[in-house]
Amino acid sequence: MCLCRLCNFRETKTAIDFGYQPIVHNLLSKPSENVERFQFKLMHCPNCDFLYLNNPISRNILYKDYFTVSSWKNQPHVSRLIDLMKHLANLNDKTSVLDVGCNDGSFLKLLFEKGVKNVKGIEPADDAYNIAIKNDFKVEQGFFGASNKNIVYEENKYDLLITRHVLEHIIDLDDFLSGINIVLKNSGTLVIEIPDTSMNLQYFDYALWEEHVNYFTLSSLSKLLSKFDLEIFHYEITLFSGRALTVFAKKNKNPVNIFDYNLKEQINNYIEKYSYVKAGLQGIISEMSPVAIYGCGARSSNFVNFLEINSIEFFIDD
């Protein structure tokens, strides 16, 4: 029995079992090298339509060092995001900001350059944290949540809490959201940016990632936030690392959830089409020779592993 990570429903179902897979960043030095594999099973909760990974890999294994620091990524949408924060969250030079999962401090740097000086970050990964500290930002190393005893001293402290591409990595959602309610002022604003799983459902994209233990849509995210008296008042979709969903939310004791829509048919279709897509792509690619893949990132690596495509000649990446 596997409890839903969002609503605690007991009768969740296996959506797609991808078998046991390696961690994509642990590339082999030679083909004969042994590598540890972990269960990769996508679950579906029929009660709240949440998709998530069962039995995820320990965060201490995945986030000791992170490899992919934020400054490597082109993020053309962040200027608009900061403008939105000014208009929708009254971001100014006096705003107290907490960036949860701040990585190497790239977003803190952008805020600082815009005149927002009262900024702090939290980051667990050694490599990203050390880069942020070298840039003289105020950053605490550790995992955010109500169980982190350091945050109780910051109760009702922040006007703006930002967490970008973090929530999809969080195993204990209750602890994480409870922590947000502790440190965010009653009048404060929460900004969340996450991958938009609606794109996966729409385009039958099965290139999932073991670090992403949660697969949110606007509907499932709004259900999670409503559970913690947080109400979405604005959202946008951006083309970034696939498709990203950004929401602005505030505390509300009686949240109104206008985004609770039924995704059962679309999710069931996504589940049922997996074997068809797998067989079809195997057939198409096997007729082409040679085949190379440009970019050996998490998605393309798992794409090949999940679909058992063995005719790839090589990947190209820097």
Solvent accessible surface area in square Angstrom, and as a share of the most:
residue,aa,sasa,rsa
1,M,188,0.84
2,C,27,0.16
3,L,85,0.42
4,C,1,0.00
5,R,35,0.13
6,L,5,0.03
7,C,39,0.23
8,N,80,0.41
9,F,66,0.27
10,R,146,0.53
11,E,124,0.56
12,T,20,0.12
13,K,128,0.54
14,T,69,0.40
15,A,11,0.09
16,I,8,0.04
17,D,81,0.42
18,F,14,0.06
19,G,28,0.27
20,Y,135,0.51
21,Q,22,0.10
22,P,22,0.14
23,I,17,0.08
24,V,10,0.06
25,H,55,0.25
26,N,75,0.39
27,L,124,0.62
28,L,81,0.40
29,S,106,0.68
30,K,124,0.53
31,P,134,0.84
32,S,90,0.58
33,E,70,0.31
34,N,146,0.75
35,V,44,0.25
36,E,120,0.54
37,R,132,0.48
38,F,37,0.15
39,Q,40,0.18
40,F,4,0.02
41,K,39,0.16
42,L,2,0.01
43,M,10,0.04
44,H,11,0.05
45,C,0,0.00
46,P,36,0.23
47,N,87,0.45
48,C,7,0.04
49,D,9,0.05
50,F,0,0.00
51,L,3,0.02
52,Y,2,0.01
53,L,6,0.03
54,N,37,0.19
55,N,99,0.51
56,P,32,0.20
57,I,14,0.07
58,S,48,0.31
59,R,113,0.41
60,N,105,0.54
61,I,94,0.48
62,L,14,0.07
63,Y,23,0.09
64,K,126,0.54
65,D,61,0.32
66,Y,26,0.10
67,F,109,0.45
68,T,34,0.20
69,V,7,0.04
70,S,22,0.14
71,S,76,0.49
72,W,179,0.63
73,K,91,0.39
74,N,125,0.64
75,Q,31,0.14
76,P,96,0.61
77,H,22,0.10
78,V,15,0.09
79,S,67,0.43
80,R,134,0.49
81,L,6,0.03
82,I,2,0.01
83,D,66,0.34
84,L,18,0.09
85,M,0,0.00
86,K,83,0.35
87,H,153,0.68
88,L,59,0.30
89,A,17,0.13
90,N,109,0.56
91,L,10,0.05
92,N,57,0.29
93,D,91,0.47
94,K,166,0.70
95,T,7,0.04
96,S,10,0.06
97,V,0,0.00
98,L,0,0.00
99,D,5,0.03
100,V,3,0.02
101,G,20,0.20
102,C,6,0.03
103,N,17,0.09
104,D,4,0.02
105,G,1,0.01
106,S,26,0.17
107,F,10,0.04
108,L,1,0.00
109,K,99,0.42
110,L,60,0.30
111,L,0,0.00
112,F,85,0.35
113,E,109,0.49
114,K,103,0.44
115,G,25,0.24
116,V,3,0.02
117,K,112,0.48
118,N,81,0.42
119,V,14,0.08
120,K,19,0.08
121,G,0,0.00
122,I,2,0.01
123,E,11,0.05
124,P,33,0.21
125,A,1,0.01
126,D,38,0.19
127,D,40,0.21
128,A,0,0.00
129,Y,47,0.18
130,N,73,0.38
131,I,66,0.33
132,A,0,0.00
133,I,71,0.36
134,K,163,0.69
135,N,78,0.40
136,D,132,0.68
137,F,24,0.10
138,K,129,0.55
139,V,15,0.08
140,E,33,0.15
141,Q,73,0.33
142,G,20,0.19
143,F,57,0.24
144,F,15,0.06
145,G,0,0.00
146,A,34,0.26
147,S,89,0.58
148,N,25,0.13
149,K,165,0.70
150,N,81,0.42
151,I,1,0.00
152,V,74,0.43
153,Y,185,0.70
154,E,19,0.08
155,E,123,0.55
156,N,78,0.40
157,K,82,0.35
158,Y,5,0.02
159,D,43,0.22
160,L,1,0.00
161,L,0,0.00
162,I,0,0.00
163,T,0,0.00
164,R,33,0.12
165,H,42,0.19
166,V,19,0.11
167,L,0,0.00
168,E,2,0.01
169,H,25,0.11
170,I,32,0.16
171,I,66,0.33
172,D,80,0.41
173,L,1,0.01
174,D,52,0.27
175,D,30,0.15
176,F,3,0.01
177,L,0,0.00
178,S,38,0.25
179,G,0,0.00
180,I,0,0.00
181,N,46,0.23
182,I,48,0.24
183,V,0,0.00
184,L,0,0.00
185,K,63,0.27
186,N,114,0.59
187,S,90,0.58
188,G,3,0.02
189,T,3,0.02
190,L,0,0.00
191,V,0,0.00
192,I,0,0.00
193,E,0,0.00
194,I,1,0.00
195,P,28,0.17
196,D,6,0.03
197,T,6,0.04
198,S,25,0.16
199,M,41,0.18
200,N,20,0.10
201,L,4,0.02
202,Q,93,0.41
203,Y,137,0.52
204,F,64,0.27
205,D,35,0.18
206,Y,8,0.03
207,A,12,0.10
208,L,6,0.03
209,W,39,0.14
210,E,8,0.04
211,E,5,0.02
212,H,21,0.09
213,V,3,0.01
214,N,2,0.01
215,Y,18,0.07
216,F,2,0.01
217,T,4,0.02
218,L,17,0.09
219,S,2,0.01
220,S,2,0.01
221,L,0,0.00
222,S,3,0.02
223,K,39,0.17
224,L,0,0.00
225,L,0,0.00
226,S,29,0.19
227,K,86,0.36
228,F,27,0.11
229,D,48,0.25
230,L,1,0.00
231,E,41,0.18
232,I,16,0.08
233,F,84,0.35
234,H,53,0.24
235,Y,89,0.34
236,E,36,0.16
237,I,91,0.46
238,T,32,0.18
239,L,143,0.71
240,F,21,0.09
241,S,61,0.39
242,G,34,0.32
243,R,44,0.16
244,A,0,0.00
245,L,2,0.01
246,T,6,0.03
247,V,0,0.00
248,F,1,0.00
249,A,0,0.00
250,K,74,0.31
251,K,50,0.21
252,N,57,0.29
253,K,168,0.71
254,N,120,0.62
255,P,34,0.22
256,V,98,0.56
257,N,46,0.23
258,I,131,0.66
259,F,29,0.12
260,D,88,0.46
261,Y,90,0.34
262,N,119,0.61
263,L,14,0.07
264,K,75,0.32
265,E,149,0.67
266,Q,66,0.29
267,I,1,0.00
268,N,67,0.35
269,N,57,0.29
270,Y,3,0.01
271,I,42,0.21
272,E,124,0.56
273,K,72,0.30
274,Y,28,0.11
275,S,76,0.49
276,Y,158,0.60
277,V,30,0.17
278,K,42,0.18
279,A,62,0.48
280,G,35,0.33
281,L,50,0.25
282,Q,59,0.26
283,G,34,0.33
284,I,91,0.46
285,I,21,0.11
286,S,74,0.48
287,E,150,0.67
288,M,106,0.47
289,S,106,0.68
290,P,104,0.65
291,V,26,0.15
292,A,49,0.38
293,I,31,0.16
294,Y,190,0.72
295,G,25,0.24
296,C,34,0.20
297,G,37,0.36
298,A,13,0.10
299,R,101,0.37
300,S,24,0.16
301,S,13,0.09
302,N,0,0.00
303,F,57,0.24
304,V,18,0.11
305,N,53,0.27
306,F,4,0.02
307,L,3,0.01
308,E,100,0.45
309,I,9,0.04
310,N,144,0.74
311,S,50,0.32
312,I,30,0.15
313,E,111,0.50
314,F,104,0.43
315,F,66,0.27
316,I,83,0.42
317,D,85,0.44
318,D,181,0.94
